[in-house]
Amino acid sequence: MLDLYGHPFSSYTWKALIALYANVTPFTFRQVGPDHPENSARVQAASPQGKFPLLVDGALELFEASVIIEHLARHHPGPAPLLPIDPDAAIATRMIDRVFDNYVMNAMQESVDEVLREGTLGESMRARVEARLHRSYRWIDGWLEGYAQPDGVSLIECAAAPALFYADWVAPIPDDCARLKAWRAHLLALPPVSRCVEDARPYRHYFPLGAPDRD
Ligand SMILES: N[C@@H](CCC(=O)N[C@@H](CS)C(=O)NCC(=O)O)C(=O)O
């Protein structure tokens, strides 16, 4: 039996949850937070910075959402093709996964971190994050032109859905990135993703910049 430690509002927890839901993989969700100090303690002890999600599979503890998905693809496969079998195609998939973590999720997180630290988002940080995200959006919009979308979800959809969900709240995807706007809507409508969106809805007041009245 698998245990996934995380929080329903956490973007990286979504990334792992989408893979689990897409493959109908049985697991127990162990929520972190003040109501479950034992779960938080396990997460804190498991990795260098005590981040979640954390997957426990028997004696094995795995952190980093991408690594969790690699483990699920190898040891708990299901109908969703999380990673291509062809090694070169798998490398290309991993590269795009890095794009969403490093150049979308992390850029969005910079503004969240500033609000948590300073209590407000300064104009220079706001402009810097917007510029970084817009540059990423334009690149992804171009990449999408040649992307053969899978029937279900792969590592790419697992990474893209939470990153684009929250990044669009910080810096909305501009109208000239029409492919990306449409893809975000498509991702949010996928059953494993919409389940995450709905389960996170009660926690929207946690979003430090204020959640918009949409999605
Ligand atoms: N690189 C990690 C990032 C995980 C991460 O940043 N998790 C956030 C929640 S979305 C977290 O643990 N926040 C609590 C903390 O930083 O103490 C991954 O890919 O899993």
The ligand as an SDF file (V2000), in Angstrom:
LIG
                    3D

 20 19  0  0  0  0  0  0  0  0999 V2000
   11.1720   20.2970   -5.5440 N   0  0  0  0  0  0  0  0  0  0  0  0
   10.0790   19.8240   -4.7280 C   0  0  0  0  0  0  0  0  0  0  0  0
    9.2830   21.0330   -4.2660 C   0  0  0  0  0  0  0  0  0  0  0  0
    8.2630   20.6720   -3.2130 C   0  0  0  0  0  0  0  0  0  0  0  0
    7.6760   21.9010   -2.5470 C   0  0  0  0  0  0  0  0  0  0  0  0
    8.1340   23.0390   -2.7400 O   0  0  0  0  0  0  0  0  0  0  0  0
    6.6400   21.6450   -1.7510 N   0  0  0  0  0  0  0  0  0  0  0  0
    6.0010   22.7090   -1.0080 C   0  0  0  0  0  0  0  0  0  0  0  0
    4.4880   22.5640   -1.1040 C   0  0  0  0  0  0  0  0  0  0  0  0
    3.9060   22.8560   -2.7600 S   0  0  0  0  0  0  0  0  0  0  0  0
    6.3540   22.5770    0.4530 C   0  0  0  0  0  0  0  0  0  0  0  0
    6.7860   21.5380    0.8910 O   0  0  0  0  0  0  0  0  0  0  0  0
    6.1650   23.6600    1.2050 N   0  0  0  0  0  0  0  0  0  0  0  0
    6.3760   23.6460    2.6260 C   0  0  0  0  0  0  0  0  0  0  0  0
    7.7400   24.0930    3.0150 C   0  0  0  0  0  0  0  0  0  0  0  0
    8.4920   24.5860    2.1500 O   0  0  0  0  0  0  0  0  0  0  0  0
    8.0510   23.9840    4.1930 O   0  0  0  0  0  0  0  0  0  0  0  0
    9.2230   18.8350   -5.5340 C   0  0  0  0  0  0  0  0  0  0  0  0
    9.3390   18.8100   -6.7640 O   0  0  0  0  0  0  0  0  0  0  0  0
    8.4870   18.0420   -4.9300 O   0  0  0  0  0  0  0  0  0  0  0  0
  1  2  1  0
  2  3  1  0
  2 18  1  0
  3  4  1  0
  4  5  1  0
  5  6  2  0
  5  7  1  0
  7  8  1  0
  8  9  1  0
  8 11  1  0
  9 10  1  0
 11 12  2  0
 11 13  1  0
 13 14  1  0
 14 15  1  0
 15 16  2  0
 15 17  1  0
 18 19  2  0
 18 20  1  0
M  END
$$$$
